[in-house]
Amino acid sequence: MPFDPKNLHPAPQGHNASHQSSEEDLPPFPEPEVSSIILEGKPGAKLAYTYYAASESKPNKLNPFAKSLVVFLNGLVQPRASWNASLQAFLEKRITNRLPYPAILTYDRYGQGESDRDPDDPKDEAASHGHDIMSVVHTLRQFTLQIWKEHLDISNPTEFPSLVFVGNSIGCATARLFAQTYPGTVLGLLLLDSVIANTDFISLWPDPDAPSFNPAIIPPELLHPISALRAPTWRRCSTRMFRAGRVFPAGTSPRCYPMRMAPN
């Protein structure tokens, strides 16, 4: 259900006209721009995005976030719509407390959600991924630059935006690599359930099929009877998910992250 500021407070009673007035003065919930963009150097391939403009500055109350852009970075298989509930809660709190908020951006990576495949990827669905994590980072930079030029800094398009990344899973690795690759461009990182760097995601688990497998090597935190029984299953699941040659719709694999990631 769309957010309506009038639904956030009970109707005023009696003579409390000033209270009623203050409620009616609540700013409206921002209308998102749901659209797509074609990046320079990626002809014919659309990136789908949702953009919320920053709250307006007033003569007596400037928006300190007017030159900031908060970008939400999806996990491996979750599209940008997975952030909708979080965005709704965040904006409702800022509006009801009459607090300014920055511009907000979510998007589907190439091959994810409503976005087209990366035009640089092989056409064969069975082919291995056609780009690595650094390609994702470079694409993100070009994407934020073009959004910045079109929405936030039309008069001075050479200035880079002040970025804050909110990442989930592989989105956390993307955020860290972006900050590492383009120092000074990222003001803040919020990393949620980050992917583990420098691992193939399979060797984390004991191999139950190995002749030398010993249940005693299962980490103590997994010694709960149910967990201990499931540990071999987790190993097999990880193998199916991250096996060599596995292709994900977005064109990249977690397997191309470890070699680029600084230690956690």
Stockholm file with secondary structure:
# STOCKHOLM 1.0

chainA/1-264         MPFDPKNLHPAPQGHNASHQSSEEDLPPFPEPEVSSIILEGKPGAKLAYTYYAASESKPNKLNPFAKSLVVFLNGLVQPRASWNASLQAFLEKRITNRLPYPAILTYDRYGQGESDRDPDDPKDEAASHGHDIMSVVHTLRQFTLQIWKEHLDISNPTEFPSLVFVGNSIGCATARLFAQTYPGTVLGLLLLDSVIANTDFISLWPDPDAPSFNPAIIPPELLHPISALRAPTWRRCSTRMFRAGRVFPAGTSPRCYPMRMAPN
#=GR chainA/1-264 SS CCCCGGGGSCCCCTTCHHHHHHHHTSCCCCCCEEEEEECTTCTTCEEEEEEECCCCCBTTBCCTTTTEEEEEECCSSCCGGGGHHHHHHHHHHHHHTTCCCCEEEEECCTTSTTSCCCTTSCSCTTSCCSSCHHHHHHHHHHHHHHHHHHHTCTTCTTSCCEEEEEEETHHHHHHHHHHHHSTTSEEEEEEESCCCSSSCSSTTSCCTTSTTCCGGGSCGGGCSHHHHHHHHHHHHHHHHHHCTTCCCTTSCCGGGSGGGCCCC
#=GC SS_cons         CCCCGGGGSCCCCTTCHHHHHHHHTSCCCCCCEEEEEECTTCTTCEEEEEEECCCCCBTTBCCTTTTEEEEEECCSSCCGGGGHHHHHHHHHHHHHTTCCCCEEEEECCTTSTTSCCCTTSCSCTTSCCSSCHHHHHHHHHHHHHHHHHHHTCTTCTTSCCEEEEEEETHHHHHHHHHHHHSTTSEEEEEEESCCCSSSCSSTTSCCTTSTTCCGGGSCGGGCSHHHHHHHHHHHHHHHHHHCTTCCCTTSCCGGGSGGGCCCC
//
